[in-house]
């Protein structure tokens, strides 16, 4: 058993973080041109809450024995549910653009959803590893997932936050598959998921609008404006891009250049080559992370790493795919790159947990 962290995985993460901060800085120039005070706010949030606090969390969890987390997983999950419910409390919760997804702590807006994602993966990893012998049964495998992710989905859909439900569902299904769950059960869950999305399309107008835009490429001057401008920005970057900091779209045309549309800034400034390299970095992150999962000393560690890797990479690929109009726009961050201090801090904490597992992994 090794006591040293997996250096290739740490290097891949460090490269993503450095590239992410550079890309964020460039994209934020558009924010500076529009509103200097707003730029200061997002920069402080990204650097102080995201990078600094996240780096401290990474170091803490990296040196903490990950097996301790299994014992406290029910309490961490309960606390995460409590934090998420606070988004509905007047005076504590913060609503933006019709969604109640934030709470205000010490002048900073925090998104409890990111804590809830980590807590759900942690709790499921603990349950699945304890039920390894019955994971192929409905009671041992599917039932815990339905109960836990169902309770999480109920809260997130009330915000409303369909994107969070999709990401948590993906991570939960991947963990169940890795634990030995039956394919037929997973296919059944996938069918239920499709039905749930259809129901959500009829229940939430913004979901129906995004699906309609994706299928028909409609309303380029209205609801489809963001996707249209993302494609224009990426297309104008060509093969090599305009150059670092030289994006035109981020100053006036591109909505959310530091958020949902930040990959469009990457495409415009770094072109096909730079965009492809960023995608390959996430692929490398996933491969190295799953290698750690495969060599984990116990089932809990392996499942925990699988869930965390899917959380990070799944969100990121959804963000990239939505900028390219390959999937409907669902509003998830490009991890390590997009604005979101909470998302960056929690992603770095999750990397710390993965590195903790790597300190104990087997070398065949």
Buried (B, 14 or more C-beta within 10 A) or exposed (E): EEEEBBEBBBEBBEBBBEBBBEBBBBBBBBBBEEEEEEBEBBBBBBBBBBBBBBBBBBBEBBEEEBBEBBEEBBEBBEBBBEBBBBBBEEEEBBEEEEBBBBBEEEEBBBBBBBBBBBBBBBBBBBBBBBBBEEBBBEEBBBEBBBEBBEEBBEBBBEBBBBBBBBBBBBBBBBBBBBBBBBEEBBEEBEEEBEEBBEEBBEEBEBBBBBBBBBEEEEBBEEBBBBBBBBBBBBEBBEEEBBEEEBBBBBBEBBBBBBBBBBBBBBBBBBBBEBBEEBBEBBEBBBBBBBBBBBBBBBBBBBBBBBBBBBBBBBBBBBBBBBBBBEBBBBBBBBBBBBBBBBBBBBBBBBBBBBBBBBBBBEEE
